[in-house]
């Protein structure tokens, strides 16, 4: 995580954006008392939205929890993909 203030961000905006995009860093820009902005990459944002969607349904959450428990208890299996 990178933390900066608005003045430093303005001076070197390109390097901050490069760090966020290339290194999956989270950038926090402080704007004063208890105020700030968070910048993340589009890929990270999409990942968070997908996770949020998957966990938005109690049924999906239960299915994911069950799958994780099966993996932990070595109750998983693998299948070969069918090639067309």
N, CA, C and O atoms as a GROMACS GRO file, in nm:
protein
  336
    1UNK      N    1   0.084  -0.117   0.000
    1UNK     CA    2   0.000   0.000   0.000
    1UNK      C    3   0.089   0.124   0.000
    1UNK      O    4   0.188   0.133   0.074
    2UNK      N    5   0.052   0.217  -0.084
    2UNK     CA    6   0.125   0.343  -0.094
    2UNK      C    7   0.033   0.453  -0.040
    2UNK      O    8  -0.085   0.459  -0.075
    3UNK      N    9   0.087   0.538   0.043
    3UNK     CA   10   0.011   0.650   0.097
    3UNK      C   11   0.082   0.779   0.060
    3UNK      O   12   0.203   0.791   0.076
    4UNK      N   13   0.006   0.874   0.010
    4UNK     CA   14   0.063   1.004  -0.027
    4UNK      C   15  -0.040   1.112  -0.001
    4UNK      O   16  -0.155   1.085   0.034
    5UNK      N   17   0.003   1.235  -0.019
    5UNK     CA   18  -0.092   1.346  -0.009
    5UNK      C   19  -0.118   1.400  -0.150
    5UNK      O   20  -0.049   1.363  -0.245
    6UNK      N   21  -0.214   1.486  -0.161
    6UNK     CA   22  -0.256   1.534  -0.292
    6UNK      C   23  -0.145   1.613  -0.363
    6UNK      O   24  -0.132   1.605  -0.486
    7UNK      N   25  -0.065   1.687  -0.288
    7UNK     CA   26   0.043   1.765  -0.350
    7UNK      C   27   0.149   1.675  -0.412
    7UNK      O   28   0.190   1.696  -0.526
    8UNK      N   29   0.193   1.573  -0.337
    8UNK     CA   30   0.293   1.481  -0.391
    8UNK      C   31   0.235   1.400  -0.507
    8UNK      O   32   0.305   1.370  -0.604
    9UNK      N   33   0.108   1.364  -0.497
    9UNK     CA   34   0.043   1.289  -0.604
    9UNK      C   35   0.044   1.370  -0.734
    9UNK      O   36   0.074   1.316  -0.841
   10UNK      N   37   0.012   1.498  -0.725
   10UNK     CA   38   0.012   1.584  -0.844
   10UNK      C   39   0.151   1.594  -0.909
   10UNK      O   40   0.163   1.598  -1.031
   11UNK      N   41   0.253   1.598  -0.826
   11UNK     CA   42   0.390   1.612  -0.876
   11UNK      C   43   0.435   1.491  -0.956
   11UNK      O   44   0.513   1.504  -1.051
   12UNK      N   45   0.388   1.371  -0.919
   12UNK     CA   46   0.439   1.250  -0.981
   12UNK      C   47   0.327   1.151  -1.012
   12UNK      O   48   0.338   1.032  -0.981
   13UNK      N   49   0.221   1.200  -1.072
   13UNK     CA   50   0.103   1.119  -1.097
   13UNK      C   51   0.133   0.995  -1.181
   13UNK      O   52   0.078   0.888  -1.154
   14UNK      N   53   0.218   1.007  -1.281
   14UNK     CA   54   0.248   0.894  -1.368
   14UNK      C   55   0.312   0.778  -1.292
   14UNK      O   56   0.272   0.664  -1.310
   15UNK      N   57   0.410   0.806  -1.207
   15UNK     CA   58   0.476   0.697  -1.134
   15UNK      C   59   0.380   0.631  -1.034
   15UNK      O   60   0.387   0.510  -1.012
   16UNK      N   61   0.291   0.710  -0.975
   16UNK     CA   62   0.191   0.651  -0.885
   16UNK      C   63   0.098   0.558  -0.962
   16UNK      O   64   0.070   0.446  -0.918
   17UNK      N   65   0.050   0.604  -1.078
   17UNK     CA   66  -0.039   0.520  -1.159
   17UNK      C   67   0.033   0.396  -1.209
   17UNK      O   68  -0.026   0.288  -1.215
   18UNK      N   69   0.160   0.410  -1.246
   18UNK     CA   70   0.239   0.294  -1.290
   18UNK      C   71   0.251   0.190  -1.179
   18UNK      O   72   0.238   0.071  -1.204
   19UNK      N   73   0.276   0.235  -1.057
   19UNK     CA   74   0.288   0.142  -0.943
   19UNK      C   75   0.157   0.069  -0.918
   19UNK      O   76   0.156  -0.050  -0.888
   20UNK      N   77   0.047   0.140  -0.931
   20UNK     CA   78  -0.085   0.079  -0.911
   20UNK      C   79  -0.113  -0.023  -1.021
   20UNK      O   80  -0.158  -0.134  -0.993
   21UNK      N   81  -0.087   0.015  -1.145
   21UNK     CA   82  -0.120  -0.071  -1.259
   21UNK      C   83  -0.027  -0.192  -1.271
   21UNK      O   84  -0.072  -0.303  -1.296
   22UNK      N   85   0.102  -0.170  -1.253
   22UNK     CA   86   0.200  -0.277  -1.278
   22UNK      C   87   0.224  -0.367  -1.158
   22UNK      O   88   0.249  -0.486  -1.174
   23UNK      N   89   0.215  -0.313  -1.038
   23UNK     CA   90   0.250  -0.388  -0.917
   23UNK      C   91   0.129  -0.421  -0.830
   23UNK      O   92   0.144  -0.470  -0.718
   24UNK      N   93   0.010  -0.393  -0.881
   24UNK     CA   94  -0.113  -0.417  -0.806
   24UNK      C   95  -0.109  -0.351  -0.668
   24UNK      O   96  -0.162  -0.405  -0.570
   25UNK      N   97  -0.047  -0.236  -0.661
   25UNK     CA   98  -0.042  -0.159  -0.537
   25UNK      C   99  -0.176  -0.089  -0.515
   25UNK      O  100  -0.249  -0.060  -0.610
   26UNK      N  101  -0.208  -0.064  -0.391
   26UNK     CA  102  -0.322   0.019  -0.355
   26UNK      C  103  -0.267   0.155  -0.316
   26UNK      O  104  -0.175   0.165  -0.235
   27UNK      N  105  -0.322   0.259  -0.374
   27UNK     CA  106  -0.276   0.396  -0.348
   27UNK      C  107  -0.382   0.468  -0.267
   27UNK      O  108  -0.499   0.473  -0.305
   28UNK      N  109  -0.340   0.525  -0.155
   28UNK     CA  110  -0.429   0.607  -0.074
   28UNK      C  111  -0.379   0.750  -0.080
   28UNK      O  112  -0.264   0.779  -0.048
   29UNK      N  113  -0.467   0.839  -0.123
   29UNK     CA  114  -0.434   0.982  -0.132
   29UNK      C  115  -0.508   1.053  -0.021
   29UNK      O  116  -0.631   1.065  -0.025
   30UNK      N  117  -0.434   1.101   0.077
   30UNK     CA  118  -0.494   1.176   0.188
   30UNK      C  119  -0.530   1.315   0.140
   30UNK      O  120  -0.451   1.382   0.073
   31UNK      N  121  -0.651   1.358   0.176
   31UNK     CA  122  -0.699   1.490   0.134
   31UNK      C  123  -0.733   1.579   0.251
   31UNK      O  124  -0.803   1.680   0.235
   32UNK      N  125  -0.687   1.545   0.366
   32UNK     CA  126  -0.718   1.625   0.483
   32UNK      C  127  -0.770   1.537   0.595
   32UNK      O  128  -0.764   1.414   0.587
   33UNK      N  129  -0.822   1.599   0.696
   33UNK     CA  130  -0.867   1.525   0.813
   33UNK      C  131  -0.979   1.426   0.776
   33UNK      O  132  -1.085   1.466   0.728
   34UNK      N  133  -0.953   1.298   0.800
   34UNK     CA  134  -1.051   1.191   0.778
   34UNK      C  135  -1.108   1.187   0.637
   34UNK      O  136  -1.221   1.143   0.617
   35UNK      N  137  -1.032   1.233   0.539
   35UNK     CA  138  -1.078   1.232   0.402
   35UNK      C  139  -0.968   1.174   0.313
   35UNK      O  140  -0.851   1.209   0.329
   36UNK      N  141  -1.005   1.088   0.222
   36UNK     CA  142  -0.905   1.031   0.134
   36UNK      C  143  -0.968   0.962   0.015
   36UNK      O  144  -1.090   0.943   0.009
   37UNK      N  145  -0.884   0.925  -0.078
   37UNK     CA  146  -0.923   0.857  -0.200
   37UNK      C  147  -0.839   0.731  -0.211
   37UNK      O  148  -0.720   0.732  -0.180
   38UNK      N  149  -0.900   0.621  -0.256
   38UNK     CA  150  -0.828   0.497  -0.279
   38UNK      C  151  -0.825   0.471  -0.429
   38UNK      O  152  -0.928   0.480  -0.496
   39UNK      N  153  -0.706   0.439  -0.481
   39UNK     CA  154  -0.690   0.408  -0.623
   39UNK      C  155  -0.639   0.265  -0.633
   39UNK      O  156  -0.539   0.228  -0.571
   40UNK      N  157  -0.710   0.183  -0.712
   40UNK     CA  158  -0.668   0.046  -0.738
   40UNK      C  159  -0.674   0.021  -0.888
   40UNK      O  160  -0.737   0.097  -0.962
   41UNK      N  161  -0.608  -0.085  -0.933
   41UNK     CA  162  -0.608  -0.116  -1.075
   41UNK      C  163  -0.745  -0.168  -1.117
   41UNK      O  164  -0.824  -0.213  -1.034
   42UNK      N  165  -0.773  -0.160  -1.246
   42UNK     CA  166  -0.899  -0.211  -1.299
   42UNK      C  167  -0.912  -0.361  -1.273
   42UNK      O  168  -1.019  -0.410  -1.240
   43UNK      N  169  -0.802  -0.433  -1.288
   43UNK     CA  170  -0.803  -0.577  -1.264
   43UNK      C  171  -0.840  -0.609  -1.119
   43UNK      O  172  -0.919  -0.700  -1.092
   44UNK      N  173  -0.782  -0.533  -1.027
   44UNK     CA  174  -0.813  -0.553  -0.885
   44UNK      C  175  -0.959  -0.519  -0.856
   44UNK      O  176  -1.027  -0.589  -0.781
   45UNK      N  177  -1.007  -0.411  -0.915
   45UNK     CA  178  -1.147  -0.370  -0.898
   45UNK      C  179  -1.241  -0.479  -0.949
   45UNK      O  180  -1.337  -0.515  -0.881
   46UNK      N  181  -1.213  -0.531  -1.069
   46UNK     CA  182  -1.297  -0.636  -1.126
   46UNK      C  183  -1.298  -0.761  -1.038
   46UNK      O  184  -1.401  -0.825  -1.021
   47UNK      N  185  -1.182  -0.793  -0.983
   47UNK     CA  186  -1.172  -0.908  -0.892
   47UNK      C  187  -1.258  -0.887  -0.767
   47UNK      O  188  -1.328  -0.978  -0.723
   48UNK      N  189  -1.251  -0.768  -0.710
   48UNK     CA  190  -1.332  -0.737  -0.592
   48UNK      C  191  -1.481  -0.742  -0.622
   48UNK      O  192  -1.560  -0.791  -0.541
   49UNK      N  193  -1.521  -0.692  -0.740
   49UNK     CA  194  -1.661  -0.695  -0.777
   49UNK      C  195  -1.710  -0.838  -0.799
   49UNK      O  196  -1.822  -0.872  -0.762
   50UNK      N  197  -1.626  -0.923  -0.858
   50UNK     CA  198  -1.662  -1.064  -0.879
   50UNK      C  199  -1.678  -1.134  -0.744
   50UNK      O  200  -1.773  -1.210  -0.724
   51UNK      N  201  -1.586  -1.110  -0.652
   51UNK     CA  202  -1.595  -1.169  -0.519
   51UNK      C  203  -1.721  -1.120  -0.447
   51UNK      O  204  -1.792  -1.198  -0.385
   52UNK      N  205  -1.747  -0.993  -0.457
   52UNK     CA  206  -1.867  -0.935  -0.395
   52UNK      C  207  -1.993  -1.000  -0.451
   52UNK      O  208  -2.086  -1.030  -0.376
   53UNK      N  209  -1.997  -1.020  -0.582
   53UNK     CA  210  -2.112  -1.083  -0.644
   53UNK      C  211  -2.128  -1.227  -0.596
   53UNK      O  212  -2.239  -1.269  -0.561
   54UNK      N  213  -2.018  -1.301  -0.593
   54UNK     CA  214  -2.025  -1.441  -0.550
   54UNK      C  215  -2.072  -1.455  -0.406
   54UNK      O  216  -2.139  -1.552  -0.372
   55UNK      N  217  -2.036  -1.360  -0.323
   55UNK     CA  218  -2.073  -1.367  -0.181
   55UNK      C  219  -2.205  -1.295  -0.150
   55UNK      O  220  -2.249  -1.293  -0.035
   56UNK      N  221  -2.267  -1.236  -0.252
   56UNK     CA  222  -2.391  -1.162  -0.228
   56UNK      C  223  -2.510  -1.253  -0.203
   56UNK      O  224  -2.610  -1.210  -0.145
   57UNK      N  225  -2.500  -1.376  -0.246
   57UNK     CA  226  -2.607  -1.472  -0.225
   57UNK      C  227  -2.564  -1.569  -0.115
   57UNK      O  228  -2.454  -1.622  -0.117
   58UNK      N  229  -2.652  -1.590  -0.020
   58UNK     CA  230  -2.622  -1.683   0.089
   58UNK      C  231  -2.599  -1.824   0.036
   58UNK      O  232  -2.515  -1.898   0.088
   59UNK      N  233  -2.674  -1.863  -0.068
   59UNK     CA  234  -2.658  -1.995  -0.129
   59UNK      C  235  -2.519  -2.009  -0.192
   59UNK      O  236  -2.453  -2.112  -0.175
   60UNK      N  237  -2.474  -1.907  -0.266
   60UNK     CA  238  -2.340  -1.910  -0.325
   60UNK      C  239  -2.233  -1.919  -0.216
   60UNK      O  240  -2.136  -1.993  -0.229
   61UNK      N  241  -2.253  -1.843  -0.110
   61UNK     CA  242  -2.156  -1.843   0.000
   61UNK      C  243  -2.146  -1.982   0.062
   61UNK      O  244  -2.036  -2.028   0.092
   62UNK      N  245  -2.259  -2.049   0.080
   62UNK     CA  246  -2.258  -2.185   0.136
   62UNK      C  247  -2.187  -2.282   0.042
   62UNK      O  248  -2.112  -2.368   0.087
   63UNK      N  249  -2.212  -2.269  -0.088
   63UNK     CA  250  -2.147  -2.356  -0.186
   63UNK      C  251  -1.995  -2.338  -0.185
   63UNK      O  252  -1.919  -2.435  -0.190
   64UNK      N  253  -1.952  -2.213  -0.178
   64UNK     CA  254  -1.808  -2.187  -0.172
   64UNK      C  255  -1.746  -2.242  -0.044
   64UNK      O  256  -1.638  -2.302  -0.047
   65UNK      N  257  -1.814  -2.223   0.068
   65UNK     CA  258  -1.764  -2.277   0.195
   65UNK      C  259  -1.754  -2.429   0.191
   65UNK      O  260  -1.657  -2.486   0.240
   66UNK      N  261  -1.854  -2.494   0.132
   66UNK     CA  262  -1.852  -2.640   0.120
   66UNK      C  263  -1.736  -2.685   0.032
   66UNK      O  264  -1.666  -2.782   0.066
   67UNK      N  265  -1.714  -2.617  -0.078
   67UNK     CA  266  -1.602  -2.652  -0.167
   67UNK      C  267  -1.468  -2.635  -0.097
   67UNK      O  268  -1.378  -2.718  -0.114
   68UNK      N  269  -1.452  -2.529  -0.020
   68UNK     CA  270  -1.327  -2.506   0.053
   68UNK      C  271  -1.305  -2.617   0.156
   68UNK      O  272  -1.193  -2.666   0.170
   69UNK      N  273  -1.409  -2.656   0.227
   69UNK     CA  274  -1.397  -2.764   0.325
   69UNK      C  275  -1.358  -2.896   0.258
   69UNK      O  276  -1.277  -2.971   0.311
   70UNK      N  277  -1.416  -2.924   0.143
   70UNK     CA  278  -1.382  -3.046   0.070
   70UNK      C  279  -1.234  -3.045   0.030
   70UNK      O  280  -1.165  -3.146   0.041
   71UNK      N  281  -1.187  -2.932  -0.016
   71UNK     CA  282  -1.046  -2.920  -0.053
   71UNK      C  283  -0.955  -2.941   0.068
   71UNK      O  284  -0.854  -3.010   0.059
   72UNK      N  285  -0.992  -2.883   0.180
   72UNK     CA  286  -0.912  -2.897   0.302
   72UNK      C  287  -0.907  -3.040   0.352
   72UNK      O  288  -0.807  -3.084   0.409
   73UNK      N  289  -1.015  -3.114   0.330
   73UNK     CA  290  -1.025  -3.252   0.377
   73UNK      C  291  -0.988  -3.354   0.269
   73UNK      O  292  -1.018  -3.473   0.283
   74UNK      N  293  -0.924  -3.307   0.164
   74UNK     CA  294  -0.882  -3.394   0.053
   74UNK      C  295  -0.998  -3.474  -0.005
   74UNK      O  296  -0.982  -3.592  -0.039
   75UNK      N  297  -1.113  -3.413  -0.017
   75UNK     CA  298  -1.230  -3.478  -0.073
   75UNK      C  299  -1.260  -3.428  -0.214
   75UNK      O  300  -1.371  -3.444  -0.265
   76UNK      N  301  -1.162  -3.368  -0.277
   76UNK     CA  302  -1.182  -3.314  -0.411
   76UNK      C  303  -1.142  -3.419  -0.515
   76UNK      O  304  -1.081  -3.521  -0.482
   77UNK      N  305  -1.178  -3.393  -0.638
   77UNK     CA  306  -1.140  -3.483  -0.747
   77UNK      C  307  -1.109  -3.399  -0.870
   77UNK      O  308  -1.141  -3.281  -0.875
   78UNK      N  309  -1.046  -3.461  -0.967
   78UNK     CA  310  -1.015  -3.390  -1.091
   78UNK      C  311  -1.071  -3.468  -1.209
   78UNK      O  312  -1.089  -3.589  -1.203
   79UNK      N  313  -1.098  -3.396  -1.314
   79UNK     CA  314  -1.148  -3.457  -1.437
   79UNK      C  315  -1.071  -3.398  -1.553
   79UNK      O  316  -1.031  -3.281  -1.551
   80UNK      N  317  -1.050  -3.480  -1.653
   80UNK     CA  318  -0.987  -3.431  -1.775
   80UNK      C  319  -1.091  -3.355  -1.857
   80UNK      O  320  -1.208  -3.391  -1.861
   81UNK      N  321  -1.045  -3.248  -1.922
   81UNK     CA  322  -1.135  -3.171  -2.007
   81UNK      C  323  -1.155  -3.244  -2.139
   81UNK      O  324  -1.066  -3.314  -2.187
   82UNK      N  325  -1.272  -3.227  -2.196
   82UNK     CA  326  -1.300  -3.286  -2.326
   82UNK      C  327  -1.250  -3.190  -2.432
   82UNK      O  328  -1.290  -3.073  -2.436
   83UNK      N  329  -1.165  -3.238  -2.518
   83UNK     CA  330  -1.112  -3.153  -2.625
   83UNK      C  331  -1.199  -3.169  -2.748
   83UNK      O  332  -1.236  -3.281  -2.784
   84UNK      N  333  -1.230  -3.061  -2.811
   84UNK     CA  334  -1.315  -3.066  -2.932
   84UNK      C  335  -1.231  -3.062  -3.056
   84UNK      O  336  -1.284  -3.065  -3.167
   0.00000   0.00000   0.00000
